[in-house]
Amino acid sequence: MVRARSKRKKDFERYKIRLLRRLERRRMFDEAWWDPERSELVSLDDYPRNKVLRAEVLFNNSGFVSPSLEPATPVEGGFFR
């Protein structure tokens, strides 16, 4: 059975959004600044698709600090955030 055209279109849109988010996340880590004194990785720009603001601490000694960059966790109902 062939998938409906409207569903294929929505699938493609979701794919593009995920791809853009992944590319932006890669760019964010490439452009981030490592502060040697405080042992922190700090963003240098705004990244709206990943919900990260300028000068936000992304990573420190204890791991990821920004809640938008943490791995997905299960929540009530079995969905991921």
CYANA upper distance limits for C-alpha pairs under 8 A (distance plus 0.5 A):
  3 ARG  CA      7 LYS  CA      7.25
  3 ARG  CA      8 ARG  CA      7.17
  4 ALA  CA      8 ARG  CA      6.85
  5 ARG  CA      9 LYS  CA      6.66
  6 SER  CA     10 LYS  CA      6.79
  7 LYS  CA     11 ASP  CA      6.54
  8 ARG  CA     12 PHE  CA      6.62
  9 LYS  CA     13 GLU  CA      6.77
 10 LYS  CA     14 ARG  CA      6.68
 11 ASP  CA     15 TYR  CA      6.62
 12 PHE  CA     16 LYS  CA      6.71
 13 GLU  CA     17 ILE  CA      6.79
 14 ARG  CA     18 ARG  CA      6.69
 15 TYR  CA     19 LEU  CA      6.56
 16 LYS  CA     20 LEU  CA      6.57
 17 ILE  CA     21 ARG  CA      6.60
 18 ARG  CA     22 ARG  CA      6.59
 19 LEU  CA     23 LEU  CA      6.63
 20 LEU  CA     24 GLU  CA      6.50
 20 LEU  CA     49 ARG  CA      8.44
 21 ARG  CA     25 ARG  CA      6.59
 21 ARG  CA     49 ARG  CA      6.23
 21 ARG  CA     50 ASN  CA      6.95
 22 ARG  CA     26 ARG  CA      6.76
 23 LEU  CA     27 ARG  CA      6.69
 24 GLU  CA     28 MET  CA      6.45
 24 GLU  CA     47 TYR  CA      7.58
 24 GLU  CA     49 ARG  CA      7.88
 24 GLU  CA     50 ASN  CA      8.02
 25 ARG  CA     29 PHE  CA      6.87
 25 ARG  CA     50 ASN  CA      7.34
 26 ARG  CA     30 ASP  CA      6.72
 27 ARG  CA     31 GLU  CA      6.53
 28 MET  CA     32 ALA  CA      6.47
 28 MET  CA     43 SER  CA      7.27
 28 MET  CA     45 ASP  CA      8.35
 28 MET  CA     47 TYR  CA      7.74
 29 PHE  CA     43 SER  CA      8.13
 31 GLU  CA     43 SER  CA      7.74
 31 GLU  CA     44 LEU  CA      7.29
 32 ALA  CA     41 LEU  CA      6.82
 32 ALA  CA     42 VAL  CA      6.03
 32 ALA  CA     43 SER  CA      5.13
 32 ALA  CA     44 LEU  CA      6.17
 33 TRP  CA     41 LEU  CA      6.15
 33 TRP  CA     42 VAL  CA      5.70
 33 TRP  CA     43 SER  CA      6.90
 33 TRP  CA     44 LEU  CA      7.31
 34 TRP  CA     39 SER  CA      7.52
 34 TRP  CA     40 GLU  CA      6.30
 34 TRP  CA     41 LEU  CA      5.01
 34 TRP  CA     42 VAL  CA      6.80
 35 ASP  CA     39 SER  CA      6.01
 35 ASP  CA     40 GLU  CA      5.73
 35 ASP  CA     41 LEU  CA      6.72
 35 ASP  CA     42 VAL  CA      7.73
 36 PRO  CA     40 GLU  CA      7.56
 39 SER  CA     60 ASN  CA      6.34
 39 SER  CA     61 ASN  CA      7.02
 40 GLU  CA     57 VAL  CA      7.06
 40 GLU  CA     58 LEU  CA      7.85
 40 GLU  CA     59 PHE  CA      6.13
 40 GLU  CA     60 ASN  CA      4.88
 40 GLU  CA     61 ASN  CA      7.70
 41 LEU  CA     57 VAL  CA      6.39
 41 LEU  CA     58 LEU  CA      5.95
 41 LEU  CA     59 PHE  CA      5.51
 41 LEU  CA     60 ASN  CA      6.85
 42 VAL  CA     55 ALA  CA      6.16
 42 VAL  CA     56 GLU  CA      6.19
 42 VAL  CA     57 VAL  CA      5.05
 42 VAL  CA     58 LEU  CA      6.15
 42 VAL  CA     59 PHE  CA      7.86
 43 SER  CA     52 VAL  CA      8.34
 43 SER  CA     53 LEU  CA      7.84
 43 SER  CA     54 ARG  CA      6.11
 43 SER  CA     55 ALA  CA      5.60
 43 SER  CA     56 GLU  CA      6.05
 43 SER  CA     57 VAL  CA      7.01
 43 SER  CA     58 LEU  CA      7.16
 44 LEU  CA     54 ARG  CA      5.81
 44 LEU  CA     55 ALA  CA      6.18
 45 ASP  CA     53 LEU  CA      7.11
 45 ASP  CA     54 ARG  CA      4.94
 45 ASP  CA     55 ALA  CA      7.65
 46 ASP  CA     52 VAL  CA      6.42
 46 ASP  CA     53 LEU  CA      4.98
 46 ASP  CA     54 ARG  CA      5.30
 47 TYR  CA     51 LYS  CA      6.53
 47 TYR  CA     52 VAL  CA      5.61
 47 TYR  CA     53 LEU  CA      6.77
 47 TYR  CA     54 ARG  CA      8.38
 48 PRO  CA     52 VAL  CA      6.68
 48 PRO  CA     53 LEU  CA      8.01
 50 ASN  CA     68 SER  CA      6.96
 50 ASN  CA     69 LEU  CA      8.02
 51 LYS  CA     68 SER  CA      6.81
 52 VAL  CA     56 GLU  CA      7.29
 52 VAL  CA     66 SER  CA      8.08
 52 VAL  CA     68 SER  CA      7.80
 56 GLU  CA     66 SER  CA      7.99
 57 VAL  CA     65 VAL  CA      6.88
 57 VAL  CA     66 SER  CA      7.10
 58 LEU  CA     64 PHE  CA      6.41
 58 LEU  CA     65 VAL  CA      5.85
 58 LEU  CA     66 SER  CA      5.73
 58 LEU  CA     69 LEU  CA      8.17
 59 PHE  CA     63 GLY  CA      6.01
 59 PHE  CA     64 PHE  CA      4.93
 59 PHE  CA     65 VAL  CA      5.83
 59 PHE  CA     66 SER  CA      7.84
 60 ASN  CA     64 PHE  CA      7.05
 60 ASN  CA     65 VAL  CA      7.33
 64 PHE  CA     69 LEU  CA      7.26
 64 PHE  CA     70 GLU  CA      6.74
 65 VAL  CA     69 LEU  CA      8.23
 65 VAL  CA     70 GLU  CA      8.26
 66 SER  CA     70 GLU  CA      7.42
 72 ALA  CA     80 PHE  CA      6.28
 72 ALA  CA     81 ARG  CA      6.34
 73 THR  CA     80 PHE  CA      6.22
 73 THR  CA     81 ARG  CA      7.15
 74 PRO  CA     78 GLY  CA      6.46
 74 PRO  CA     79 PHE  CA      6.42
 74 PRO  CA     80 PHE  CA      5.47
 74 PRO  CA     81 ARG  CA      7.85
 75 VAL  CA     79 PHE  CA      6.30
 75 VAL  CA     80 PHE  CA      6.57
 75 VAL  CA     81 ARG  CA      7.86
